[in-house]
Amino acid sequence: MPQERPFLTDPAPEGTRGSGPVPDALFDLAVNRAAAALRGLRPARPESALAAWHARTRFARRVPLDAVQAALSGQPQGGEWHWAGGPAGGWQPGRAPFP
């Protein structure tokens, strides 16, 4: 079980794959919220904290965890950035248009 709070349960493998086509806005929201969660928590093991966040966040479970991880792996360092454009999108400078 992850030691980072507030995630108190292990993620279930069947919940990491998503459940069909993902609207671009939902994908953007999942990536941006995941980035914010990791930024706020600063976990010792980001990959396990991300998996736990994904498992406990209802809307995020519609987006495959692998896709969120892939997007986060290319996040630029320094400054404020947000993801836009759905699965085929990319990192844009500035804040996301919605939280």
C-alpha positions as CSV (number, residue, x, y, z in Angstrom):
1,M,0.0,0.0,0.0
2,P,1.4,3.5,-0.8
3,Q,2.7,5.4,2.1
4,E,2.0,8.8,0.7
5,R,-1.2,10.3,2.1
6,P,-4.1,10.9,1.3
7,F,-4.1,7.7,-0.8
8,L,-5.1,4.9,1.5
9,T,-5.9,2.0,-0.9
10,D,-3.9,0.2,-3.5
11,P,-4.8,0.8,-7.1
12,A,-6.5,-2.1,-8.9
13,P,-4.9,-3.1,-12.2
14,E,-8.2,-3.4,-13.9
15,G,-8.9,0.3,-13.3
16,T,-5.8,1.5,-15.1
17,R,-6.9,0.9,-18.7
18,G,-9.8,3.3,-19.2
19,S,-13.2,2.4,-20.6
20,G,-13.4,3.5,-24.2
21,P,-12.9,6.7,-26.2
22,V,-11.8,9.7,-24.2
23,P,-12.9,13.2,-25.0
24,D,-10.1,15.6,-25.4
25,A,-11.3,17.9,-22.6
26,L,-11.4,14.9,-20.2
27,F,-7.9,13.8,-21.2
28,D,-6.6,17.4,-20.7
29,L,-8.3,17.6,-17.3
30,A,-6.8,14.2,-16.2
31,V,-3.3,15.2,-17.1
32,N,-3.5,18.7,-15.6
33,R,-5.0,17.4,-12.4
34,A,-2.4,14.6,-12.1
35,A,0.4,17.1,-12.6
36,A,-1.2,19.3,-9.9
37,A,-1.5,16.4,-7.5
38,L,2.1,15.4,-7.9
39,R,3.2,19.0,-7.6
40,G,1.3,19.4,-4.4
41,L,2.2,16.1,-2.8
42,R,5.8,15.9,-3.9
43,P,5.8,12.1,-3.2
44,A,9.0,10.1,-2.8
45,R,7.7,7.7,-5.4
46,P,5.7,9.7,-8.0
47,E,4.7,6.6,-10.1
48,S,3.0,4.9,-7.2
49,A,1.4,8.1,-6.0
50,L,0.1,8.7,-9.6
51,A,-1.3,5.2,-9.7
52,A,-3.1,5.7,-6.4
53,W,-4.4,9.1,-7.5
54,H,-5.7,7.6,-10.7
55,A,-7.4,4.7,-8.9
56,R,-9.2,7.1,-6.5
57,T,-10.2,9.8,-8.9
58,R,-13.4,8.8,-10.7
59,F,-13.1,10.9,-13.8
60,A,-9.5,9.9,-14.3
61,R,-10.3,6.2,-14.4
62,R,-11.8,6.9,-17.9
63,V,-8.3,7.9,-19.1
64,P,-5.7,5.1,-19.4
65,L,-3.0,5.5,-16.7
66,D,-0.3,4.8,-19.3
67,A,-1.5,7.7,-21.4
68,V,-1.4,10.1,-18.3
69,Q,2.1,8.9,-17.4
70,A,3.3,9.3,-21.0
71,A,2.0,12.9,-21.1
72,L,3.5,13.7,-17.7
73,S,6.9,12.3,-18.7
74,G,7.3,15.1,-21.2
75,Q,6.2,17.9,-18.9
76,P,8.7,20.9,-19.2
77,Q,10.5,22.0,-16.1
78,G,10.3,25.5,-14.8
79,G,7.5,27.9,-15.2
80,E,3.8,27.1,-15.4
81,W,2.6,24.6,-18.1
82,H,-0.7,22.9,-18.9
83,W,-1.7,20.1,-21.2
84,A,-4.1,20.9,-24.1
85,G,-5.3,19.1,-27.2
86,G,-6.3,15.7,-25.9
87,P,-4.2,12.6,-26.4
88,A,-2.6,14.1,-29.5
89,G,-2.0,17.4,-27.7
90,G,1.0,18.8,-25.9
91,W,2.3,21.1,-23.1
92,Q,1.4,24.8,-23.4
93,P,2.8,27.6,-21.4
94,G,0.6,29.2,-18.7
95,R,-2.3,28.0,-16.6
96,A,-5.0,25.7,-17.8
97,P,-8.2,27.5,-18.9
98,F,-10.1,25.5,-16.3
99,P,-9.0,23.7,-13.1
